[in-house]
Amino acid sequence: MEDSVAFVVVLSPEYARSHWCRGGLTSLGPPLHWCLEELAKFCDLRSSLGRPILPIFYKVDPWHFRKQSPFEKNIKEHAKRFGEEEIQRWRGAMNVVGHISGPFYSYMNKGSIIFILHH
């Protein structure tokens, strides 16, 4: 991640529990909190190294990430397993990305994604 020039993040209504960006496989399967951890790392690198983040809002408005109310159920589930400091770090990252301008899509297909990444 540290060698990346920029970060493109596709944010969706299921982002706080997404299966798309799971990483760090365990014997029980990949952890569900990984998207939030990755987002927090992106924000850290944005702050420390000046790496830009390009959020793409897919079926979700930026204010959802600023307010976080649509994600409360998922965050409460994470709070059962993680400390308050980690939860606040993830909330802070969601707030940061919610304040960054990015395109909004209500529908995406392969062509849309190629267009976004090309331009």
Secondary structure as UniProt FT lines:
FT   TURN            2..3
FT   STRAND          7..11
FT   TURN            13..14
FT   HELIX           15..17
FT   TURN            20..21
FT   TURN            27..28
FT   TURN            32..33
FT   HELIX           34..49
FT   STRAND          53..58
FT   HELIX           62..67
FT   HELIX           69..71
FT   HELIX           72..79
FT   TURN            80..81
FT   HELIX           84..98
FT   STRAND          104..105
FT   HELIX           110..118
//
